[in-house]
Amino acid sequence: TIVDPLEWERVSQGRTEANEISSYGRCNSQSKVSSWMIGLLAATNMCAVLYANILAYQTRAMPVAFHESKYIGLSMASIMQASLVGLPLLFL
């Protein structure tokens, strides 16, 4: 973002057995604004998925002609489960 731009950083790993220089690059930020923004985006996404699950649960007794809430609920539960497992992996 404009507040906390990412900066390219090359990290040297030293020399290999063949006497070649080994390094890798990564984007890094200096402050915690990026982490807060990712957290806020993840929280907003989880709130939207939770709200969609609640609406799918509330509309489960609708007539058969409008009975896609079962499939919407299953897909939202799948997204929530994948997010709950995947979000901690972002911070490892």
Biopython code that builds the backbone (N, CA, C, O; Angstrom):
import numpy as np
from Bio.PDB.StructureBuilder import StructureBuilder

atoms = [
    (1, "THR", "N", (0.829, -1.184, 0.000)),
    (1, "THR", "CA", (0.000, 0.000, 0.000)),
    (1, "THR", "C", (0.870, 1.243, 0.000)),
    (1, "THR", "O", (2.093, 1.151, 0.109)),
    (2, "ILE", "N", (0.258, 2.374, -0.119)),
    (2, "ILE", "CA", (1.001, 3.636, -0.099)),
    (2, "ILE", "C", (1.586, 3.878, 1.281)),
    (2, "ILE", "O", (2.676, 4.437, 1.404)),
    (3, "VAL", "N", (0.869, 3.460, 2.326)),
    (3, "VAL", "CA", (1.319, 3.684, 3.698)),
    (3, "VAL", "C", (2.522, 2.808, 4.030)),
    (3, "VAL", "O", (3.462, 3.257, 4.686)),
    (4, "ASP", "N", (2.491, 1.571, 3.580)),
    (4, "ASP", "CA", (3.549, 0.612, 3.922)),
    (4, "ASP", "C", (3.948, -0.183, 2.680)),
    (4, "ASP", "O", (3.543, -1.336, 2.534)),
    (5, "PRO", "N", (4.746, 0.420, 1.772)),
    (5, "PRO", "CA", (5.101, -0.298, 0.538)),
    (5, "PRO", "C", (6.065, -1.446, 0.808)),
    (5, "PRO", "O", (6.883, -1.399, 1.726)),
    (6, "LEU", "N", (5.943, -2.466, -0.013)),
    (6, "LEU", "CA", (6.865, -3.592, 0.071)),
    (6, "LEU", "C", (8.177, -3.214, -0.604)),
    (6, "LEU", "O", (8.185, -2.502, -1.607)),
    (7, "GLU", "N", (9.271, -3.689, -0.056)),
    (7, "GLU", "CA", (10.586, -3.418, -0.625)),
    (7, "GLU", "C", (11.262, -4.749, -0.951)),
    (7, "GLU", "O", (11.200, -5.695, -0.167)),
    (8, "TRP", "N", (11.912, -4.810, -2.125)),
    (8, "TRP", "CA", (12.604, -6.013, -2.555)),
    (8, "TRP", "C", (13.892, -6.160, -1.751)),
    (8, "TRP", "O", (14.651, -5.204, -1.589)),
    (9, "GLU", "N", (14.121, -7.361, -1.256)),
    (9, "GLU", "CA", (15.306, -7.641, -0.451)),
    (9, "GLU", "C", (15.949, -8.930, -0.954)),
    (9, "GLU", "O", (15.267, -9.944, -1.106)),
    (10, "ARG", "N", (17.245, -8.899, -1.209)),
    (10, "ARG", "CA", (17.956, -10.101, -1.616)),
    (10, "ARG", "C", (18.732, -10.610, -0.410)),
    (10, "ARG", "O", (19.498, -9.872, 0.210)),
    (11, "VAL", "N", (18.520, -11.900, -0.084)),
    (11, "VAL", "CA", (19.157, -12.525, 1.069)),
    (11, "VAL", "C", (20.206, -13.514, 0.568)),
    (11, "VAL", "O", (19.898, -14.432, -0.193)),
    (12, "SER", "N", (21.436, -13.315, 1.002)),
    (12, "SER", "CA", (22.527, -14.191, 0.593)),
    (12, "SER", "C", (22.578, -15.400, 1.520)),
    (12, "SER", "O", (22.507, -15.262, 2.741)),
    (13, "GLN", "N", (22.702, -16.580, 0.929)),
    (13, "GLN", "CA", (22.799, -17.809, 1.709)),
    (13, "GLN", "C", (24.232, -18.321, 1.794)),
    (13, "GLN", "O", (24.481, -19.378, 2.372)),
    (14, "GLY", "N", (25.161, -17.587, 1.229)),
    (14, "GLY", "CA", (26.554, -18.027, 1.246)),
    (14, "GLY", "C", (26.920, -18.723, -0.050)),
    (14, "GLY", "O", (26.302, -18.508, -1.093)),
    (15, "ARG", "N", (27.928, -19.552, 0.041)),
    (15, "ARG", "CA", (28.410, -20.270, -1.138)),
    (15, "ARG", "C", (28.030, -21.745, -1.054)),
    (15, "ARG", "O", (27.964, -22.327, 0.029)),
    (16, "THR", "N", (27.782, -22.332, -2.218)),
    (16, "THR", "CA", (27.444, -23.748, -2.290)),
    (16, "THR", "C", (28.727, -24.568, -2.324)),
    (16, "THR", "O", (29.828, -24.022, -2.255)),
    (17, "GLU", "N", (28.573, -25.902, -2.434)),
    (17, "GLU", "CA", (29.743, -26.791, -2.512)),
    (17, "GLU", "C", (30.537, -26.559, -3.788)),
    (17, "GLU", "O", (31.744, -26.800, -3.827)),
    (18, "ALA", "N", (29.861, -26.090, -4.833)),
    (18, "ALA", "CA", (30.539, -25.822, -6.099)),
    (18, "ALA", "C", (31.098, -24.403, -6.134)),
    (18, "ALA", "O", (31.473, -23.923, -7.204)),
    (19, "ASN", "N", (31.162, -23.728, -5.002)),
    (19, "ASN", "CA", (31.697, -22.379, -4.848)),
    (19, "ASN", "C", (30.894, -21.339, -5.628)),
    (19, "ASN", "O", (31.450, -20.362, -6.129)),
    (20, "GLU", "N", (29.552, -21.562, -5.729)),
    (20, "GLU", "CA", (28.660, -20.605, -6.365)),
    (20, "GLU", "C", (27.933, -19.822, -5.282)),
    (20, "GLU", "O", (27.630, -20.356, -4.215)),
    (21, "ILE", "N", (27.660, -18.573, -5.558)),
    (21, "ILE", "CA", (26.923, -17.740, -4.601)),
    (21, "ILE", "C", (25.446, -18.114, -4.667)),
    (21, "ILE", "O", (24.852, -18.149, -5.744)),
    (22, "SER", "N", (24.872, -18.387, -3.528)),
    (22, "SER", "CA", (23.461, -18.758, -3.445)),
    (22, "SER", "C", (22.695, -17.653, -2.723)),
    (22, "SER", "O", (23.101, -17.189, -1.658)),
    (23, "SER", "N", (21.574, -17.240, -3.327)),
    (23, "SER", "CA", (20.755, -16.210, -2.703)),
    (23, "SER", "C", (19.315, -16.362, -3.173)),
    (23, "SER", "O", (19.028, -17.083, -4.128)),
    (24, "TYR", "N", (18.428, -15.674, -2.490)),
    (24, "TYR", "CA", (17.034, -15.627, -2.888)),
    (24, "TYR", "C", (16.504, -14.231, -2.584)),
    (24, "TYR", "O", (17.075, -13.505, -1.770)),
    (25, "GLY", "N", (15.417, -13.865, -3.236)),
    (25, "GLY", "CA", (14.825, -12.556, -3.029)),
    (25, "GLY", "C", (13.426, -12.675, -2.467)),
    (25, "GLY", "O", (12.743, -13.682, -2.651)),
    (26, "ARG", "N", (13.016, -11.627, -1.780)),
    (26, "ARG", "CA", (11.667, -11.597, -1.219)),
    (26, "ARG", "C", (11.238, -10.151, -1.031)),
    (26, "ARG", "O", (12.071, -9.249, -0.943)),
    (27, "CYS", "N", (9.928, -9.942, -0.971)),
    (27, "CYS", "CA", (9.379, -8.630, -0.674)),
    (27, "CYS", "C", (9.137, -8.545, 0.818)),
    (27, "CYS", "O", (8.598, -9.468, 1.427)),
    (28, "ASN", "N", (9.541, -7.433, 1.398)),
    (28, "ASN", "CA", (9.450, -7.278, 2.839)),
    (28, "ASN", "C", (8.966, -5.873, 3.155)),
    (28, "ASN", "O", (9.256, -4.932, 2.415)),
    (29, "SER", "N", (8.229, -5.725, 4.252)),
    (29, "SER", "CA", (7.813, -4.398, 4.698)),
    (29, "SER", "C", (8.433, -4.118, 6.057)),
    (29, "SER", "O", (8.762, -5.038, 6.806)),
    (30, "GLN", "N", (8.585, -2.851, 6.360)),
    (30, "GLN", "CA", (9.273, -2.460, 7.575)),
    (30, "GLN", "C", (8.345, -2.334, 8.782)),
    (30, "GLN", "O", (8.801, -2.465, 9.918)),
    (31, "SER", "N", (7.067, -2.087, 8.562)),
    (31, "SER", "CA", (6.162, -1.900, 9.700)),
    (31, "SER", "C", (5.085, -2.974, 9.706)),
    (31, "SER", "O", (5.100, -3.888, 8.882)),
    (32, "LYS", "N", (4.161, -2.857, 10.633)),
    (32, "LYS", "CA", (3.122, -3.870, 10.817)),
    (32, "LYS", "C", (1.799, -3.514, 10.142)),
    (32, "LYS", "O", (0.796, -4.191, 10.368)),
    (33, "VAL", "N", (1.777, -2.469, 9.322)),
    (33, "VAL", "CA", (0.540, -2.056, 8.671)),
    (33, "VAL", "C", (0.032, -3.158, 7.742)),
    (33, "VAL", "O", (-1.172, -3.410, 7.693)),
    (34, "SER", "N", (0.922, -3.813, 7.011)),
    (34, "SER", "CA", (0.516, -4.881, 6.092)),
    (34, "SER", "C", (-0.139, -6.034, 6.849)),
    (34, "SER", "O", (-1.136, -6.593, 6.393)),
    (35, "SER", "N", (0.418, -6.386, 7.999)),
    (35, "SER", "CA", (-0.170, -7.466, 8.798)),
    (35, "SER", "C", (-1.554, -7.092, 9.294)),
    (35, "SER", "O", (-2.465, -7.920, 9.302)),
    (36, "TRP", "N", (-1.708, -5.842, 9.708)),
    (36, "TRP", "CA", (-3.035, -5.393, 10.163)),
    (36, "TRP", "C", (-4.040, -5.403, 9.022)),
    (36, "TRP", "O", (-5.195, -5.781, 9.217)),
    (37, "MET", "N", (-3.614, -4.993, 7.836)),
    (37, "MET", "CA", (-4.516, -4.972, 6.690)),
    (37, "MET", "C", (-4.940, -6.391, 6.290)),
    (37, "MET", "O", (-6.107, -6.629, 5.981)),
    (38, "ILE", "N", (-3.991, -7.322, 6.298)),
    (38, "ILE", "CA", (-4.331, -8.714, 5.987)),
    (38, "ILE", "C", (-5.294, -9.259, 7.032)),
    (38, "ILE", "O", (-6.241, -9.970, 6.696)),
    (39, "GLY", "N", (-5.057, -8.928, 8.293)),
    (39, "GLY", "CA", (-5.959, -9.365, 9.356)),
    (39, "GLY", "C", (-7.353, -8.800, 9.205)),
    (39, "GLY", "O", (-8.339, -9.512, 9.402)),
    (40, "LEU", "N", (-7.449, -7.512, 8.854)),
    (40, "LEU", "CA", (-8.767, -6.903, 8.655)),
    (40, "LEU", "C", (-9.494, -7.500, 7.453)),
    (40, "LEU", "O", (-10.702, -7.729, 7.507)),
    (41, "LEU", "N", (-8.760, -7.753, 6.368)),
    (41, "LEU", "CA", (-9.379, -8.385, 5.198)),
    (41, "LEU", "C", (-9.852, -9.800, 5.516)),
    (41, "LEU", "O", (-10.933, -10.205, 5.091)),
    (42, "ALA", "N", (-9.047, -10.549, 6.260)),
    (42, "ALA", "CA", (-9.438, -11.913, 6.640)),
    (42, "ALA", "C", (-10.648, -11.883, 7.562)),
    (42, "ALA", "O", (-11.543, -12.717, 7.423)),
    (43, "ALA", "N", (-10.695, -10.944, 8.501)),
    (43, "ALA", "CA", (-11.839, -10.832, 9.408)),
    (43, "ALA", "C", (-13.107, -10.453, 8.648)),
    (43, "ALA", "O", (-14.183, -10.981, 8.929)),
    (44, "THR", "N", (-12.983, -9.539, 7.685)),
    (44, "THR", "CA", (-14.138, -9.161, 6.871)),
    (44, "THR", "C", (-14.642, -10.349, 6.061)),
    (44, "THR", "O", (-15.848, -10.577, 5.971)),
    (45, "ASN", "N", (-13.722, -11.104, 5.475)),
    (45, "ASN", "CA", (-14.100, -12.283, 4.702)),
    (45, "ASN", "C", (-14.793, -13.321, 5.592)),
    (45, "ASN", "O", (-15.814, -13.891, 5.207)),
    (46, "MET", "N", (-14.238, -13.562, 6.775)),
    (46, "MET", "CA", (-14.839, -14.551, 7.678)),
    (46, "MET", "C", (-16.222, -14.100, 8.146)),
    (46, "MET", "O", (-17.122, -14.929, 8.285)),
    (47, "CYS", "N", (-16.405, -12.805, 8.392)),
    (47, "CYS", "CA", (-17.728, -12.295, 8.788)),
    (47, "CYS", "C", (-18.739, -12.494, 7.659)),
    (47, "CYS", "O", (-19.882, -12.875, 7.910)),
    (48, "ALA", "N", (-18.321, -12.239, 6.415)),
    (48, "ALA", "CA", (-19.223, -12.433, 5.281)),
    (48, "ALA", "C", (-19.586, -13.903, 5.110)),
    (48, "ALA", "O", (-20.742, -14.223, 4.834)),
    (49, "VAL", "N", (-18.617, -14.800, 5.271)),
    (49, "VAL", "CA", (-18.890, -16.237, 5.156)),
    (49, "VAL", "C", (-19.789, -16.698, 6.304)),
    (49, "VAL", "O", (-20.704, -17.492, 6.087)),
    (50, "LEU", "N", (-19.544, -16.221, 7.496)),
    (50, "LEU", "CA", (-20.380, -16.575, 8.645)),
    (50, "LEU", "C", (-21.808, -16.083, 8.440)),
    (50, "LEU", "O", (-22.761, -16.804, 8.734)),
    (51, "TYR", "N", (-21.963, -14.861, 7.938)),
    (51, "TYR", "CA", (-23.292, -14.315, 7.677)),
    (51, "TYR", "C", (-24.001, -15.128, 6.587)),
    (51, "TYR", "O", (-25.200, -15.384, 6.695)),
    (52, "ALA", "N", (-23.283, -15.531, 5.553)),
    (52, "ALA", "CA", (-23.880, -16.357, 4.497)),
    (52, "ALA", "C", (-24.309, -17.711, 5.048)),
    (52, "ALA", "O", (-25.348, -18.238, 4.651)),
    (53, "ASN", "N", (-23.517, -18.284, 5.964)),
    (53, "ASN", "CA", (-23.915, -19.549, 6.589)),
    (53, "ASN", "C", (-25.170, -19.375, 7.428)),
    (53, "ASN", "O", (-26.046, -20.240, 7.414)),
    (54, "ILE", "N", (-25.270, -18.281, 8.153)),
    (54, "ILE", "CA", (-26.459, -18.022, 8.967)),
    (54, "ILE", "C", (-27.689, -17.871, 8.076)),
    (54, "ILE", "O", (-28.746, -18.424, 8.380)),
    (55, "LEU", "N", (-27.559, -17.125, 6.975)),
    (55, "LEU", "CA", (-28.693, -16.965, 6.062)),
    (55, "LEU", "C", (-29.088, -18.292, 5.416)),
    (55, "LEU", "O", (-30.276, -18.564, 5.249)),
    (56, "ALA", "N", (-28.121, -19.109, 5.057)),
    (56, "ALA", "CA", (-28.433, -20.418, 4.472)),
    (56, "ALA", "C", (-29.143, -21.305, 5.484)),
    (56, "ALA", "O", (-30.045, -22.064, 5.127)),
    (57, "TYR", "N", (-28.737, -21.210, 6.746)),
    (57, "TYR", "CA", (-29.399, -22.002, 7.794)),
    (57, "TYR", "C", (-30.829, -21.513, 8.021)),
    (57, "TYR", "O", (-31.739, -22.321, 8.202)),
    (58, "GLN", "N", (-31.029, -20.205, 8.012)),
    (58, "GLN", "CA", (-32.366, -19.661, 8.248)),
    (58, "GLN", "C", (-33.325, -19.963, 7.106)),
    (58, "GLN", "O", (-34.530, -20.064, 7.337)),
    (59, "THR", "N", (-32.836, -20.109, 5.903)),
    (59, "THR", "CA", (-33.716, -20.361, 4.755)),
    (59, "THR", "C", (-33.800, -21.838, 4.391)),
    (59, "THR", "O", (-34.219, -22.172, 3.282)),
    (60, "ARG", "N", (-33.419, -22.711, 5.282)),
    (60, "ARG", "CA", (-33.434, -24.142, 4.971)),
    (60, "ARG", "C", (-34.845, -24.698, 4.849)),
    (60, "ARG", "O", (-35.032, -25.742, 4.224)),
    (61, "ALA", "N", (-35.842, -24.039, 5.422)),
    (61, "ALA", "CA", (-37.221, -24.540, 5.396)),
    (61, "ALA", "C", (-38.030, -23.931, 4.262)),
    (61, "ALA", "O", (-39.259, -24.003, 4.287)),
    (62, "MET", "N", (-37.384, -23.335, 3.273)),
    (62, "MET", "CA", (-38.087, -22.750, 2.129)),
    (62, "MET", "C", (-38.661, -23.868, 1.259)),
    (62, "MET", "O", (-38.236, -25.019, 1.365)),
    (63, "PRO", "N", (-39.622, -23.535, 0.403)),
    (63, "PRO", "CA", (-40.160, -24.556, -0.505)),
    (63, "PRO", "C", (-39.076, -25.136, -1.421)),
    (63, "PRO", "O", (-38.012, -24.544, -1.600)),
    (64, "VAL", "N", (-39.370, -26.293, -1.987)),
    (64, "VAL", "CA", (-38.398, -27.024, -2.799)),
    (64, "VAL", "C", (-37.954, -26.215, -4.017)),
    (64, "VAL", "O", (-36.816, -26.363, -4.465)),
    (65, "ALA", "N", (-38.812, -25.376, -4.554)),
    (65, "ALA", "CA", (-38.450, -24.581, -5.734)),
    (65, "ALA", "C", (-37.293, -23.623, -5.432)),
    (65, "ALA", "O", (-36.559, -23.235, -6.340)),
    (66, "PHE", "N", (-37.128, -23.241, -4.163)),
    (66, "PHE", "CA", (-36.072, -22.308, -3.769)),
    (66, "PHE", "C", (-35.074, -22.976, -2.840)),
    (66, "PHE", "O", (-34.557, -22.327, -1.931)),
    (67, "HIS", "N", (-34.792, -24.249, -3.044)),
    (67, "HIS", "CA", (-34.038, -25.016, -2.061)),
    (67, "HIS", "C", (-32.552, -25.135, -2.394)),
    (67, "HIS", "O", (-31.972, -26.205, -2.212)),
    (68, "GLU", "N", (-31.931, -24.077, -2.869)),
    (68, "GLU", "CA", (-30.501, -24.132, -3.093)),
    (68, "GLU", "C", (-29.714, -23.726, -1.860)),
    (68, "GLU", "O", (-28.484, -23.708, -1.895)),
    (69, "SER", "N", (-30.400, -23.399, -0.767)),
    (69, "SER", "CA", (-29.693, -22.992, 0.459)),
    (69, "SER", "C", (-28.835, -24.136, 1.012)),
    (69, "SER", "O", (-27.818, -23.890, 1.660)),
    (70, "LYS", "N", (-29.235, -25.361, 0.761)),
    (70, "LYS", "CA", (-28.435, -26.511, 1.207)),
    (70, "LYS", "C", (-27.059, -26.477, 0.536)),
    (70, "LYS", "O", (-26.038, -26.661, 1.199)),
    (71, "TYR", "N", (-27.034, -26.244, -0.770)),
    (71, "TYR", "CA", (-25.771, -26.224, -1.507)),
    (71, "TYR", "C", (-24.955, -24.969, -1.190)),
    (71, "TYR", "O", (-23.727, -25.021, -1.135)),
    (72, "ILE", "N", (-25.637, -23.851, -0.983)),
    (72, "ILE", "CA", (-24.932, -22.626, -0.596)),
    (72, "ILE", "C", (-24.311, -22.815, 0.782)),
    (72, "ILE", "O", (-23.167, -22.421, 1.009)),
    (73, "GLY", "N", (-25.058, -23.416, 1.700)),
    (73, "GLY", "CA", (-24.534, -23.676, 3.038)),
    (73, "GLY", "C", (-23.330, -24.608, 3.010)),
    (73, "GLY", "O", (-22.358, -24.389, 3.733)),
    (74, "LEU", "N", (-23.387, -25.642, 2.185)),
    (74, "LEU", "CA", (-22.251, -26.564, 2.078)),
    (74, "LEU", "C", (-21.019, -25.871, 1.497)),
    (74, "LEU", "O", (-19.902, -26.085, 1.968)),
    (75, "SER", "N", (-21.223, -25.045, 0.475)),
    (75, "SER", "CA", (-20.067, -24.357, -0.108)),
    (75, "SER", "C", (-19.499, -23.322, 0.858)),
    (75, "SER", "O", (-18.281, -23.161, 0.937)),
    (76, "MET", "N", (-20.359, -22.618, 1.594)),
    (76, "MET", "CA", (-19.880, -21.637, 2.576)),
    (76, "MET", "C", (-19.156, -22.333, 3.739)),
    (76, "MET", "O", (-18.143, -21.830, 4.225)),
    (77, "ALA", "N", (-19.659, -23.458, 4.176)),
    (77, "ALA", "CA", (-18.985, -24.205, 5.240)),
    (77, "ALA", "C", (-17.624, -24.707, 4.761)),
    (77, "ALA", "O", (-16.662, -24.731, 5.528)),
    (78, "SER", "N", (-17.547, -25.103, 3.505)),
    (78, "SER", "CA", (-16.269, -25.533, 2.941)),
    (78, "SER", "C", (-15.280, -24.376, 2.888)),
    (78, "SER", "O", (-14.107, -24.548, 3.218)),
    (79, "ILE", "N", (-15.742, -23.204, 2.477)),
    (79, "ILE", "CA", (-14.872, -22.023, 2.443)),
    (79, "ILE", "C", (-14.411, -21.660, 3.841)),
    (79, "ILE", "O", (-13.241, -21.331, 4.038)),
    (80, "MET", "N", (-15.314, -21.712, 4.820)),
    (80, "MET", "CA", (-14.950, -21.374, 6.192)),
    (80, "MET", "C", (-13.925, -22.364, 6.743)),
    (80, "MET", "O", (-12.969, -21.966, 7.408)),
    (81, "GLN", "N", (-14.122, -23.640, 6.467)),
    (81, "GLN", "CA", (-13.189, -24.650, 6.945)),
    (81, "GLN", "C", (-11.806, -24.456, 6.310)),
    (81, "GLN", "O", (-10.791, -24.538, 7.001)),
    (82, "ALA", "N", (-11.765, -24.202, 5.013)),
    (82, "ALA", "CA", (-10.483, -23.974, 4.342)),
    (82, "ALA", "C", (-9.803, -22.718, 4.874)),
    (82, "ALA", "O", (-8.580, -22.684, 5.006)),
    (83, "SER", "N", (-10.579, -21.697, 5.177)),
    (83, "SER", "CA", (-10.004, -20.461, 5.723)),
    (83, "SER", "C", (-9.466, -20.668, 7.122)),
    (83, "SER", "O", (-8.392, -20.166, 7.453)),
    (84, "LEU", "N", (-10.195, -21.400, 7.950)),
    (84, "LEU", "CA", (-9.739, -21.633, 9.317)),
    (84, "LEU", "C", (-8.470, -22.470, 9.351)),
    (84, "LEU", "O", (-7.644, -22.310, 10.250)),
    (85, "VAL", "N", (-8.312, -23.351, 8.390)),
    (85, "VAL", "CA", (-7.085, -24.147, 8.328)),
    (85, "VAL", "C", (-5.972, -23.348, 7.653)),
    (85, "VAL", "O", (-4.815, -23.435, 8.063)),
    (86, "GLY", "N", (-6.308, -22.571, 6.625)),
    (86, "GLY", "CA", (-5.285, -21.878, 5.837)),
    (86, "GLY", "C", (-4.766, -20.583, 6.426)),
    (86, "GLY", "O", (-3.604, -20.240, 6.210)),
    (87, "LEU", "N", (-5.591, -19.849, 7.166)),
    (87, "LEU", "CA", (-5.145, -18.555, 7.703)),
    (87, "LEU", "C", (-3.967, -18.666, 8.662)),
    (87, "LEU", "O", (-3.050, -17.849, 8.577)),
    (88, "PRO", "N", (-3.951, -19.632, 9.564)),
    (88, "PRO", "CA", (-2.758, -19.725, 10.419)),
    (88, "PRO", "C", (-1.480, -20.019, 9.631)),
    (88, "PRO", "O", (-0.384, -19.673, 10.073)),
    (89, "LEU", "N", (-1.616, -20.650, 8.479)),
    (89, "LEU", "CA", (-0.433, -20.949, 7.668)),
    (89, "LEU", "C", (0.178, -19.696, 7.066)),
    (89, "LEU", "O", (1.360, -19.693, 6.720)),
    (90, "LEU", "N", (-0.610, -18.622, 6.932)),
    (90, "LEU", "CA", (-0.054, -17.368, 6.416)),
    (90, "LEU", "C", (0.954, -16.755, 7.356)),
    (90, "LEU", "O", (1.859, -16.042, 6.922)),
    (91, "PHE", "N", (0.808, -17.026, 8.639)),
    (91, "PHE", "CA", (1.647, -16.373, 9.641)),
    (91, "PHE", "C", (2.796, -17.266, 10.119)),
    (91, "PHE", "O", (3.512, -16.900, 11.051)),
    (92, "LEU", "N", (2.975, -18.415, 9.502)),
    (92, "LEU", "CA", (4.101, -19.286, 9.866)),
    (92, "LEU", "C", (5.349, -18.919, 9.124)),
    (92, "LEU", "O", (6.388, -19.552, 9.313)),
]
sb = StructureBuilder()
sb.init_structure("model")
sb.init_model(0)
sb.init_chain("A")
sb.init_seg("    ")
for serial, (resi, resn, name, xyz) in enumerate(atoms, 1):
    if name == "N":
        sb.init_residue(resn, " ", resi, " ")
    sb.init_atom(name, np.array(xyz, "f"), 0.0, 1.0, " ", f" {name:<3s}", serial, name[0])
structure = sb.get_structure()
